[in-house]
Amino acid sequence: MKRIYFYTKNTGKKQAIEKLCNEQKIELCSLSGGDVNRTVSDICGMPLKTAAKHKQVPMLYGLPELMFFYGIEDEALERFLDAYNEAGIEKIRLKAVVTPTNLNWTLYELAEELDKESALI
């Protein structure tokens, strides 16, 4: 199952992404600020049974705009991203593909890692 999980407060951007996902037969799943302590695997519906310690979310933390891709092959991901750019949708800076490494991260940890990586670019 091809899914995109995302968080944005921008209603227009959300509607444009929904339209694009419908056209490409990709399920779109909205995230909320309340998901920050959930693991990526749990969000994707495949909870892992590990006893990993997770970083504590700072008080008053605001989830940044982000998007991650689950179950989407490289070619389909390229098509989606090309169509996203062609549609002129404002970019989402923090993006990731679900990997064995980030499956056990919380949404907070994923956002923090993506933020660090984007600062290096």
N, CA, C and O atoms as CSV, one atom per row, in Angstrom:
chain,resi,resn,atom,element,x,y,z
A,1,MET,N,N,0.836,-1.185,0.000
A,1,MET,CA,C,0.000,0.000,0.000
A,1,MET,C,C,0.875,1.240,0.000
A,1,MET,O,O,1.740,1.394,0.862
A,2,LYS,N,N,0.653,2.123,-0.961
A,2,LYS,CA,C,1.408,3.371,-1.074
A,2,LYS,C,C,0.739,4.429,-0.200
A,2,LYS,O,O,-0.445,4.729,-0.349
A,3,ARG,N,N,1.540,4.991,0.722
A,3,ARG,CA,C,1.003,6.020,1.605
A,3,ARG,C,C,1.987,7.164,1.775
A,3,ARG,O,O,3.206,6.993,1.771
A,4,ILE,N,N,1.395,8.332,1.923
A,4,ILE,CA,C,2.162,9.518,2.295
A,4,ILE,C,C,1.561,10.043,3.583
A,4,ILE,O,O,0.352,10.258,3.679
A,5,TYR,N,N,2.415,10.247,4.569
A,5,TYR,CA,C,2.014,10.837,5.843
A,5,TYR,C,C,2.559,12.256,5.857
A,5,TYR,O,O,3.699,12.490,5.458
A,6,PHE,N,N,1.747,13.201,6.316
A,6,PHE,CA,C,2.231,14.578,6.301
A,6,PHE,C,C,1.559,15.409,7.372
A,6,PHE,O,O,0.483,15.083,7.874
A,7,TYR,N,N,2.243,16.506,7.703
A,7,TYR,CA,C,1.709,17.474,8.644
A,7,TYR,C,C,1.940,18.862,8.070
A,7,TYR,O,O,3.063,19.227,7.723
A,8,THR,N,N,0.881,19.615,7.979
A,8,THR,CA,C,0.960,21.027,7.608
A,8,THR,C,C,-0.248,21.743,8.200
A,8,THR,O,O,-1.308,21.149,8.399
A,9,LYS,N,N,-0.066,23.012,8.472
A,9,LYS,CA,C,-1.181,23.846,8.917
A,9,LYS,C,C,-1.782,24.608,7.746
A,9,LYS,O,O,-2.820,25.256,7.885
A,10,ASN,N,N,-1.127,24.528,6.590
A,10,ASN,CA,C,-1.529,25.264,5.398
A,10,ASN,C,C,-2.663,24.510,4.683
A,10,ASN,O,O,-2.418,23.485,4.047
A,11,THR,N,N,-3.881,25.006,4.786
A,11,THR,CA,C,-5.050,24.344,4.204
A,11,THR,C,C,-4.965,24.225,2.693
A,11,THR,O,O,-5.323,23.189,2.133
A,12,GLY,N,N,-4.498,25.266,2.026
A,12,GLY,CA,C,-4.368,25.228,0.572
A,12,GLY,C,C,-3.379,24.171,0.125
A,12,GLY,O,O,-3.631,23.449,-0.839
A,13,LYS,N,N,-2.253,24.074,0.820
A,13,LYS,CA,C,-1.243,23.072,0.495
A,13,LYS,C,C,-1.809,21.672,0.721
A,13,LYS,O,O,-1.592,20.767,-0.085
A,14,LYS,N,N,-2.536,21.505,1.823
A,14,LYS,CA,C,-3.140,20.205,2.133
A,14,LYS,C,C,-4.088,19.785,1.009
A,14,LYS,O,O,-4.055,18.636,0.568
A,15,GLN,N,N,-4.921,20.695,0.552
A,15,GLN,CA,C,-5.869,20.384,-0.518
A,15,GLN,C,C,-5.154,20.035,-1.818
A,15,GLN,O,O,-5.570,19.120,-2.529
A,16,ALA,N,N,-4.092,20.750,-2.128
A,16,ALA,CA,C,-3.335,20.476,-3.351
A,16,ALA,C,C,-2.660,19.102,-3.279
A,16,ALA,O,O,-2.626,18.378,-4.273
A,17,ILE,N,N,-2.124,18.742,-2.113
A,17,ILE,CA,C,-1.484,17.439,-1.937
A,17,ILE,C,C,-2.534,16.329,-2.012
A,17,ILE,O,O,-2.286,15.278,-2.602
A,18,GLU,N,N,-3.703,16.563,-1.415
A,18,GLU,CA,C,-4.788,15.573,-1.487
A,18,GLU,C,C,-5.179,15.307,-2.944
A,18,GLU,O,O,-5.364,14.157,-3.342
A,19,LYS,N,N,-5.302,16.363,-3.724
A,19,LYS,CA,C,-5.660,16.223,-5.137
A,19,LYS,C,C,-4.605,15.416,-5.885
A,19,LYS,O,O,-4.931,14.515,-6.658
A,20,LEU,N,N,-3.361,15.741,-5.653
A,20,LEU,CA,C,-2.257,15.044,-6.302
A,20,LEU,C,C,-2.227,13.562,-5.917
A,20,LEU,O,O,-2.014,12.702,-6.772
A,21,CYS,N,N,-2.437,13.267,-4.651
A,21,CYS,CA,C,-2.448,11.872,-4.191
A,21,CYS,C,C,-3.619,11.105,-4.802
A,21,CYS,O,O,-3.463,9.949,-5.195
A,22,ASN,N,N,-4.769,11.727,-4.884
A,22,ASN,CA,C,-5.930,11.075,-5.520
A,22,ASN,C,C,-5.624,10.732,-6.971
A,22,ASN,O,O,-5.944,9.638,-7.436
A,23,GLU,N,N,-5.007,11.662,-7.683
A,23,GLU,CA,C,-4.664,11.439,-9.087
A,23,GLU,C,C,-3.674,10.287,-9.249
A,23,GLU,O,O,-3.724,9.554,-10.237
A,24,GLN,N,N,-2.780,10.131,-8.282
A,24,GLN,CA,C,-1.738,9.115,-8.383
A,24,GLN,C,C,-2.057,7.839,-7.596
A,24,GLN,O,O,-1.215,6.949,-7.477
A,25,LYS,N,N,-3.261,7.761,-7.070
A,25,LYS,CA,C,-3.705,6.568,-6.317
A,25,LYS,C,C,-2.783,6.259,-5.134
A,25,LYS,O,O,-2.387,5.116,-4.906
A,26,ILE,N,N,-2.461,7.314,-4.397
A,26,ILE,CA,C,-1.643,7.183,-3.191
A,26,ILE,C,C,-2.511,7.605,-2.010
A,26,ILE,O,O,-3.157,8.652,-2.045
A,27,GLU,N,N,-2.519,6.778,-0.966
A,27,GLU,CA,C,-3.290,7.117,0.226
A,27,GLU,C,C,-2.566,8.226,0.981
A,27,GLU,O,O,-1.355,8.157,1.189
A,28,LEU,N,N,-3.308,9.236,1.385
A,28,LEU,CA,C,-2.739,10.364,2.114
A,28,LEU,C,C,-3.228,10.307,3.546
A,28,LEU,O,O,-4.431,10.212,3.792
A,29,CYS,N,N,-2.309,10.362,4.491
A,29,CYS,CA,C,-2.638,10.277,5.916
A,29,CYS,C,C,-2.126,11.520,6.630
A,29,CYS,O,O,-0.928,11.802,6.621
A,30,SER,N,N,-3.028,12.252,7.240
A,30,SER,CA,C,-2.656,13.460,7.968
A,30,SER,C,C,-2.119,13.111,9.351
A,30,SER,O,O,-2.626,12.216,10.026
A,31,LEU,N,N,-1.099,13.824,9.747
A,31,LEU,CA,C,-0.535,13.702,11.086
A,31,LEU,C,C,-0.979,14.900,11.903
A,31,LEU,O,O,-1.398,15.919,11.354
A,32,SER,N,N,-0.885,14.770,13.213
A,32,SER,CA,C,-1.226,15.895,14.088
A,32,SER,C,C,-0.121,16.071,15.117
A,32,SER,O,O,0.729,15.198,15.287
A,33,GLY,N,N,-0.140,17.187,15.788
A,33,GLY,CA,C,0.836,17.448,16.839
A,33,GLY,C,C,0.808,16.401,17.931
A,33,GLY,O,O,1.807,16.183,18.616
A,34,GLY,N,N,-0.336,15.750,18.098
A,34,GLY,CA,C,-0.464,14.701,19.106
A,34,GLY,C,C,0.275,13.420,18.761
A,34,GLY,O,O,0.374,12.519,19.593
A,35,ASP,N,N,0.796,13.327,17.539
A,35,ASP,CA,C,1.515,12.128,17.104
A,35,ASP,C,C,3.008,12.166,17.438
A,35,ASP,O,O,3.716,11.205,17.138
A,36,VAL,N,N,3.505,13.236,18.044
A,36,VAL,CA,C,4.950,13.413,18.218
A,36,VAL,C,C,5.622,12.286,18.987
A,36,VAL,O,O,6.798,12.008,18.751
A,37,ASN,N,N,4.915,11.629,19.896
A,37,ASN,CA,C,5.512,10.550,20.678
A,37,ASN,C,C,5.269,9.166,20.080
A,37,ASN,O,O,5.748,8.170,20.624
A,38,ARG,N,N,4.540,9.087,18.983
A,38,ARG,CA,C,4.300,7.800,18.324
A,38,ARG,C,C,5.481,7.451,17.431
A,38,ARG,O,O,6.091,8.337,16.833
A,39,THR,N,N,5.806,6.169,17.335
A,39,THR,CA,C,6.894,5.762,16.452
A,39,THR,C,C,6.391,5.742,15.011
A,39,THR,O,O,5.194,5.624,14.751
A,40,VAL,N,N,7.323,5.859,14.099
A,40,VAL,CA,C,6.994,5.807,12.679
A,40,VAL,C,C,6.317,4.475,12.369
A,40,VAL,O,O,5.346,4.435,11.614
A,41,SER,N,N,6.826,3.376,12.948
A,41,SER,CA,C,6.229,2.061,12.696
A,41,SER,C,C,4.787,2.007,13.189
A,41,SER,O,O,3.924,1.438,12.520
A,42,ASP,N,N,4.522,2.590,14.344
A,42,ASP,CA,C,3.160,2.613,14.875
A,42,ASP,C,C,2.244,3.447,13.978
A,42,ASP,O,O,1.113,3.051,13.698
A,43,ILE,N,N,2.732,4.582,13.540
A,43,ILE,CA,C,1.959,5.452,12.649
A,43,ILE,C,C,1.611,4.705,11.358
A,43,ILE,O,O,0.507,4.834,10.829
A,44,CYS,N,N,2.573,3.922,10.863
A,44,CYS,CA,C,2.371,3.165,9.618
A,44,CYS,C,C,1.560,1.881,9.829
A,44,CYS,O,O,1.268,1.166,8.871
A,45,GLY,N,N,1.203,1.595,11.070
A,45,GLY,CA,C,0.382,0.421,11.357
A,45,GLY,C,C,1.157,-0.873,11.503
A,45,GLY,O,O,0.606,-1.954,11.295
A,46,MET,N,N,2.402,-0.777,11.849
A,46,MET,CA,C,3.219,-1.965,12.049
A,46,MET,C,C,4.094,-1.802,13.284
A,46,MET,O,O,5.316,-1.704,13.174
A,47,PRO,N,N,3.467,-1.774,14.465
A,47,PRO,CA,C,4.204,-1.516,15.700
A,47,PRO,C,C,5.317,-2.535,15.934
A,47,PRO,O,O,5.123,-3.739,15.760
A,48,LEU,N,N,6.474,-2.035,16.327
A,48,LEU,CA,C,7.609,-2.879,16.679
A,48,LEU,C,C,7.604,-3.097,18.180
A,48,LEU,O,O,7.185,-2.227,18.944
A,49,LYS,N,N,8.061,-4.233,18.586
A,49,LYS,CA,C,8.110,-4.529,20.017
A,49,LYS,C,C,9.555,-4.417,20.483
A,49,LYS,O,O,10.219,-5.423,20.733
A,50,THR,N,N,10.031,-3.192,20.595
A,50,THR,CA,C,11.385,-2.951,21.083
A,50,THR,C,C,11.313,-2.055,22.302
A,50,THR,O,O,10.347,-1.320,22.507
A,51,ALA,N,N,12.343,-2.133,23.090
A,51,ALA,CA,C,12.385,-1.330,24.309
A,51,ALA,C,C,13.311,-0.134,24.134
A,51,ALA,O,O,14.038,0.236,25.056
A,52,ALA,N,N,13.283,0.453,22.978
A,52,ALA,CA,C,14.165,1.588,22.696
A,52,ALA,C,C,13.786,2.787,23.548
A,52,ALA,O,O,12.612,3.051,23.807
A,53,LYS,N,N,14.816,3.504,23.973
A,53,LYS,CA,C,14.576,4.750,24.694
A,53,LYS,C,C,14.426,5.855,23.665
A,53,LYS,O,O,15.189,5.943,22.703
A,54,HIS,N,N,13.436,6.687,23.884
A,54,HIS,CA,C,13.185,7.775,22.944
A,54,HIS,C,C,13.469,9.113,23.608
A,54,HIS,O,O,13.354,9.268,24.824
A,55,LYS,N,N,13.844,10.080,22.768
A,55,LYS,CA,C,14.083,11.427,23.265
A,55,LYS,C,C,12.775,12.006,23.790
A,55,LYS,O,O,11.699,11.755,23.248
A,56,GLN,N,N,12.895,12.771,24.838
A,56,GLN,CA,C,11.722,13.439,25.391
A,56,GLN,C,C,11.410,14.683,24.565
A,56,GLN,O,O,12.301,15.456,24.215
A,57,VAL,N,N,10.147,14.853,24.266
A,57,VAL,CA,C,9.707,16.010,23.488
A,57,VAL,C,C,9.726,17.233,24.399
A,57,VAL,O,O,9.131,17.208,25.477
A,58,PRO,N,N,10.406,18.310,23.976
A,58,PRO,CA,C,10.430,19.519,24.802
A,58,PRO,C,C,9.027,20.099,25.002
A,58,PRO,O,O,8.159,19.995,24.135
A,59,MET,N,N,8.842,20.701,26.149
A,59,MET,CA,C,7.560,21.326,26.436
A,59,MET,C,C,7.302,22.418,25.397
A,59,MET,O,O,8.228,23.127,25.002
A,60,LEU,N,N,6.085,22.554,24.966
A,60,LEU,CA,C,5.645,23.538,23.986
A,60,LEU,C,C,6.239,23.305,22.591
A,60,LEU,O,O,6.288,24.226,21.775
A,61,TYR,N,N,6.686,22.081,22.320
A,61,TYR,CA,C,7.230,21.747,21.008
A,61,TYR,C,C,6.135,21.855,19.960
A,61,TYR,O,O,5.023,21.366,20.162
A,62,GLY,N,N,6.443,22.482,18.862
A,62,GLY,CA,C,5.506,22.579,17.744
A,62,GLY,C,C,6.007,21.732,16.588
A,62,GLY,O,O,7.089,21.984,16.057
A,63,LEU,N,N,5.243,20.742,16.199
A,63,LEU,CA,C,5.639,19.863,15.098
A,63,LEU,C,C,5.815,20.689,13.831
A,63,LEU,O,O,4.906,21.420,13.439
A,64,PRO,N,N,6.980,20.579,13.184
A,64,PRO,CA,C,7.173,21.324,11.941
A,64,PRO,C,C,6.460,20.633,10.783
A,64,PRO,O,O,6.071,19.469,10.877
A,65,GLU,N,N,6.302,21.359,9.716
A,65,GLU,CA,C,5.722,20.793,8.506
A,65,GLU,C,C,6.653,19.689,8.001
A,65,GLU,O,O,7.853,19.904,7.834
A,66,LEU,N,N,6.079,18.501,7.761
A,66,LEU,CA,C,6.896,17.394,7.284
A,66,LEU,C,C,6.061,16.405,6.494
A,66,LEU,O,O,4.830,16.418,6.530
A,67,MET,N,N,6.785,15.535,5.770
A,67,MET,CA,C,6.132,14.520,4.937
A,67,MET,C,C,7.040,13.297,4.915
A,67,MET,O,O,8.256,13.415,4.762
A,68,PHE,N,N,6.420,12.093,5.072
A,68,PHE,CA,C,7.226,10.896,4.844
A,68,PHE,C,C,6.444,9.886,4.032
A,68,PHE,O,O,5.213,9.852,4.048
A,69,PHE,N,N,7.206,9.056,3.314
A,69,PHE,CA,C,6.666,8.145,2.311
A,69,PHE,C,C,6.824,6.703,2.775
A,69,PHE,O,O,7.886,6.304,3.252
A,70,TYR,N,N,5.753,5.929,2.631
A,70,TYR,CA,C,5.762,4.531,3.064
A,70,TYR,C,C,5.217,3.648,1.941
A,70,TYR,O,O,4.130,3.893,1.419
A,71,GLY,N,N,5.982,2.625,1.578
A,71,GLY,CA,C,5.507,1.656,0.587
A,71,GLY,C,C,5.472,2.172,-0.839
A,71,GLY,O,O,4.758,1.624,-1.679
A,72,ILE,N,N,6.224,3.205,-1.119
A,72,ILE,CA,C,6.237,3.791,-2.458
A,72,ILE,C,C,7.582,3.475,-3.112
A,72,ILE,O,O,8.636,3.857,-2.604
A,73,GLU,N,N,7.531,2.781,-4.229
A,73,GLU,CA,C,8.758,2.431,-4.944
A,73,GLU,C,C,9.388,3.686,-5.552
A,73,GLU,O,O,8.721,4.701,-5.754
A,74,ASP,N,N,10.673,3.591,-5.836
A,74,ASP,CA,C,11.437,4.755,-6.324
A,74,ASP,C,C,10.784,5.450,-7.515
A,74,ASP,O,O,10.685,6.677,-7.545
A,75,GLU,N,N,10.343,4.670,-8.490
A,75,GLU,CA,C,9.756,5.258,-9.703
A,75,GLU,C,C,8.471,6.031,-9.385
A,75,GLU,O,O,8.257,7.129,-9.899
A,76,ALA,N,N,7.627,5.454,-8.544
A,76,ALA,CA,C,6.376,6.118,-8.156
A,76,ALA,C,C,6.668,7.367,-7.320
A,76,ALA,O,O,5.969,8.374,-7.431
A,77,LEU,N,N,7.693,7.292,-6.494
A,77,LEU,CA,C,8.078,8.446,-5.683
A,77,LEU,C,C,8.578,9.577,-6.579
A,77,LEU,O,O,8.235,10.740,-6.364
A,78,GLU,N,N,9.374,9.242,-7.566
A,78,GLU,CA,C,9.860,10.250,-8.522
A,78,GLU,C,C,8.699,10.899,-9.264
A,78,GLU,O,O,8.675,12.116,-9.446
A,79,ARG,N,N,7.729,10.079,-9.696
A,79,ARG,CA,C,6.550,10.623,-10.399
A,79,ARG,C,C,5.795,11.591,-9.496
A,79,ARG,O,O,5.396,12.674,-9.925
A,80,PHE,N,N,5.601,11.187,-8.231
A,80,PHE,CA,C,4.887,12.041,-7.289
A,80,PHE,C,C,5.629,13.363,-7.100
A,80,PHE,O,O,5.026,14.432,-7.192
A,81,LEU,N,N,6.927,13.293,-6.837
A,81,LEU,CA,C,7.695,14.512,-6.581
A,81,LEU,C,C,7.753,15.423,-7.808
A,81,LEU,O,O,7.696,16.646,-7.682
A,82,ASP,N,N,7.867,14.823,-8.993
A,82,ASP,CA,C,7.833,15.621,-10.226
A,82,ASP,C,C,6.489,16.332,-10.372
A,82,ASP,O,O,6.437,17.521,-10.686
A,83,ALA,N,N,5.402,15.592,-10.142
A,83,ALA,CA,C,4.058,16.173,-10.253
A,83,ALA,C,C,3.849,17.252,-9.186
A,83,ALA,O,O,3.205,18.269,-9.445
A,84,TYR,N,N,4.389,17.030,-8.001
A,84,TYR,CA,C,4.309,17.996,-6.904
A,84,TYR,C,C,4.955,19.309,-7.341
A,84,TYR,O,O,4.379,20.384,-7.174
A,85,ASN,N,N,6.157,19.205,-7.901
A,85,ASN,CA,C,6.867,20.405,-8.354
A,85,ASN,C,C,6.145,21.076,-9.520
A,85,ASN,O,O,6.014,22.300,-9.550
A,86,GLU,N,N,5.674,20.273,-10.482
A,86,GLU,CA,C,4.964,20.816,-11.642
A,86,GLU,C,C,3.673,21.527,-11.233
A,86,GLU,O,O,3.267,22.498,-11.872
A,87,ALA,N,N,3.032,21.043,-10.171
A,87,ALA,CA,C,1.790,21.659,-9.694
A,87,ALA,C,C,2.058,22.985,-8.981
A,87,ALA,O,O,1.129,23.738,-8.689
A,88,GLY,N,N,3.328,23.263,-8.705
A,88,GLY,CA,C,3.674,24.527,-8.053
A,88,GLY,C,C,3.312,24.568,-6.579
A,88,GLY,O,O,3.143,25.646,-6.008
A,89,ILE,N,N,3.192,23.406,-5.962
A,89,ILE,CA,C,2.869,23.358,-4.534
A,89,ILE,C,C,4.107,23.791,-3.752
A,89,ILE,O,O,5.222,23.351,-4.031
A,90,GLU,N,N,3.887,24.660,-2.773
A,90,GLU,CA,C,4.992,25.127,-1.936
A,90,GLU,C,C,5.706,23.930,-1.308
A,90,GLU,O,O,5.066,23.002,-0.814
A,91,LYS,N,N,7.024,23.964,-1.334
A,91,LYS,CA,C,7.829,22.840,-0.859
A,91,LYS,C,C,7.638,22.562,0.632
A,91,LYS,O,O,7.377,23.465,1.427
A,92,ILE,N,N,7.777,21.287,0.981
A,92,ILE,CA,C,7.860,20.855,2.369
A,92,ILE,C,C,9.327,20.479,2.572
A,92,ILE,O,O,9.830,19.560,1.925
A,93,ARG,N,N,9.991,21.170,3.444
A,93,ARG,CA,C,11.439,21.021,3.627
A,93,ARG,C,C,11.824,19.678,4.229
A,93,ARG,O,O,12.825,19.087,3.825
A,94,LEU,N,N,11.044,19.184,5.190
A,94,LEU,CA,C,11.388,17.941,5.882
A,94,LEU,C,C,10.643,16.768,5.260
A,94,LEU,O,O,9.438,16.602,5.448
A,95,LYS,N,N,11.403,15.947,4.503
A,95,LYS,CA,C,10.808,14.788,3.837
A,95,LYS,C,C,11.701,13.584,4.067
A,95,LYS,O,O,12.919,13.712,4.181
A,96,ALA,N,N,11.072,12.390,4.136
A,96,ALA,CA,C,11.837,11.155,4.323
A,96,ALA,C,C,11.084,9.985,3.730
A,96,ALA,O,O,9.870,10.029,3.530
A,97,VAL,N,N,11.836,8.943,3.457
A,97,VAL,CA,C,11.270,7.650,3.095
A,97,VAL,C,C,11.418,6.777,4.338
A,97,VAL,O,O,12.457,6.817,4.997
A,98,VAL,N,N,10.401,5.997,4.666
A,98,VAL,CA,C,10.493,5.099,5.815
A,98,VAL,C,C,11.550,4.036,5.517
A,98,VAL,O,O,11.530,3.390,4.470
A,99,THR,N,N,12.476,3.873,6.468
A,99,THR,CA,C,13.563,2.904,6.342
A,99,THR,C,C,13.620,2.044,7.598
A,99,THR,O,O,12.998,2.384,8.604
A,100,PRO,N,N,14.357,0.934,7.558
A,100,PRO,CA,C,14.526,0.147,8.782
A,100,PRO,C,C,15.146,0.972,9.913
A,100,PRO,O,O,14.876,0.709,11.085
A,101,THR,N,N,15.966,1.955,9.579
A,101,THR,CA,C,16.605,2.790,10.594
A,101,THR,C,C,15.606,3.700,11.294
A,101,THR,O,O,15.643,3.823,12.518
A,102,ASN,N,N,14.705,4.347,10.536
A,102,ASN,CA,C,13.817,5.328,11.175
A,102,ASN,C,C,12.473,4.743,11.621
A,102,ASN,O,O,11.646,5.460,12.186
A,103,LEU,N,N,12.251,3.466,11.376
A,103,LEU,CA,C,10.984,2.846,11.783
A,103,LEU,C,C,10.710,2.961,13.280
A,103,LEU,O,O,9.563,3.136,13.691
A,104,ASN,N,N,11.749,2.864,14.086
A,104,ASN,CA,C,11.551,2.888,15.533
A,104,ASN,C,C,11.729,4.278,16.141
A,104,ASN,O,O,11.710,4.425,17.363
A,105,TRP,N,N,11.901,5.290,15.303
A,105,TRP,CA,C,11.982,6.648,15.808
A,105,TRP,C,C,10.580,7.182,16.057
A,105,TRP,O,O,9.625,6.786,15.390
A,106,THR,N,N,10.470,8.078,17.018
A,106,THR,CA,C,9.202,8.781,17.187
A,106,THR,C,C,9.118,9.852,16.104
A,106,THR,O,O,10.116,10.197,15.473
A,107,LEU,N,N,7.928,10.364,15.906
A,107,LEU,CA,C,7.752,11.433,14.929
A,107,LEU,C,C,8.626,12.631,15.307
A,107,LEU,O,O,9.188,13.294,14.435
A,108,TYR,N,N,8.736,12.901,16.591
A,108,TYR,CA,C,9.621,13.974,17.064
A,108,TYR,C,C,11.065,13.711,16.645
A,108,TYR,O,O,11.733,14.605,16.126
A,109,GLU,N,N,11.552,12.485,16.869
A,109,GLU,CA,C,12.929,12.141,16.526
A,109,GLU,C,C,13.154,12.225,15.010
A,109,GLU,O,O,14.205,12.679,14.558
A,110,LEU,N,N,12.170,11.789,14.240
A,110,LEU,CA,C,12.264,11.885,12.785
A,110,LEU,C,C,12.374,13.352,12.358
A,110,LEU,O,O,13.235,13.708,11.553
A,111,ALA,N,N,11.506,14.187,12.896
A,111,ALA,CA,C,11.521,15.615,12.550
A,111,ALA,C,C,12.852,16.255,12.935
A,111,ALA,O,O,13.399,17.053,12.174
A,112,GLU,N,N,13.367,15.916,14.092
A,112,GLU,CA,C,14.641,16.483,14.540
A,112,GLU,C,C,15.791,16.042,13.631
A,112,GLU,O,O,16.648,16.854,13.282
A,113,GLU,N,N,15.816,14.768,13.247
A,113,GLU,CA,C,16.869,14.256,12.369
A,113,GLU,C,C,16.779,14.918,10.985
A,113,GLU,O,O,17.793,15.324,10.418
A,114,LEU,N,N,15.566,15.022,10.455
A,114,LEU,CA,C,15.385,15.657,9.142
A,114,LEU,C,C,15.810,17.126,9.190
A,114,LEU,O,O,16.384,17.645,8.233
A,115,ASP,N,N,15.526,17.781,10.296
A,115,ASP,CA,C,15.913,19.174,10.450
A,115,ASP,C,C,17.435,19.309,10.453
A,115,ASP,O,O,17.979,20.216,9.823
A,116,LYS,N,N,18.120,18.410,11.158
A,116,LYS,CA,C,19.582,18.429,11.185
A,116,LYS,C,C,20.146,18.181,9.782
A,116,LYS,O,O,21.057,18.879,9.336
A,117,GLU,N,N,19.593,17.179,9.094
A,117,GLU,CA,C,20.076,16.847,7.756
A,117,GLU,C,C,19.866,17.997,6.771
A,117,GLU,O,O,20.735,18.276,5.945
A,118,SER,N,N,18.722,18.658,6.859
A,118,SER,CA,C,18.444,19.751,5.927
A,118,SER,C,C,19.343,20.953,6.198
A,118,SER,O,O,19.616,21.739,5.291
A,119,ALA,N,N,19.801,21.100,7.432
A,119,ALA,CA,C,20.703,22.192,7.759
A,119,ALA,C,C,22.080,21.969,7.152
A,119,ALA,O,O,22.833,22.922,6.951
A,120,LEU,N,N,22.414,20.715,6.858
A,120,LEU,CA,C,23.721,20.385,6.274
A,120,LEU,C,C,23.760,20.601,4.770
A,120,LEU,O,O,24.833,20.679,4.171
A,121,ILE,N,N,22.587,20.697,4.169
A,121,ILE,CA,C,22.512,20.810,2.709
A,121,ILE,C,C,22.694,22.250,2.273
A,121,ILE,O,O,22.662,22.542,1.078
